[in-house]
């Protein structure tokens, strides 16, 4: 069931999402070769808890194995999503997708950003640029009267027309008191299909795009999902509200982009 949010609920969602954005910003400040994703996870949990929130990823149930053990998903290079933080050091030329969720005052924030570590190959930077563009293409069409399929169509067309693979097994979702609510928001679709969009709808749009083919595999940890061909993947996510007739982005990349100098 889809729950449309009130003005007050949208503002509570905004606060939760800005806490997630703050957390991703603090991670951005620490990124360099030699840092481990476990260190970044420790930092993220501290930022979330110091600001009155709770990390919603930690302990999240898994039908295939143990609950998620960390506060962020840290997906390196060919890991598409749900990478488990560990003690492996990041290297020059890596990319790192950090997906973060936090609950504050009963509402959940959710956002993801793919970072460059040091000097990254131009073709990989182009993948990141296209994936971020696709996120905003999807947001642009999230208007009252349109349909969820319009969002997926916009993302899919932008990425596939440039030769990238659109991962289909993982999708965006509604956001609210629970981290995952209805409706599902795929990154592919047909125009005019799916649930209709109304004012008060709050969703996370999150393109997960592969440099090569879209085929994926689950690793032995039963969480990390990799591209089958071993090529890199990027993941960007904003939580938005359809508010007063237009999409209102509740999370923010602004401070991250200042830190990284808008590299792409």
Secondary structure, DSSP 8 states (H G I E B T S, - for coil): ------HHHHHHHHHHHHHHHHHHHHHHHH-STT-BHHHHHHHHHHHHHHTT-EESSTT---TTSS---SSEEEEETTEEE--B--S-B--TT-EEEEEEEEEETTEEEEEEEEEE-SS--HHHHHHHHHHHHHHHHHHHT--TT-BHHHHHHHHHHHHHTTT-EE--SS-EEE-SSSSSEEEEE-S---TT-SSB--TT-EEEE--EEESS---EEE-TTSS-EEETT---EEE-BEEEEEETTEEEE-S--HHHHHHHT---
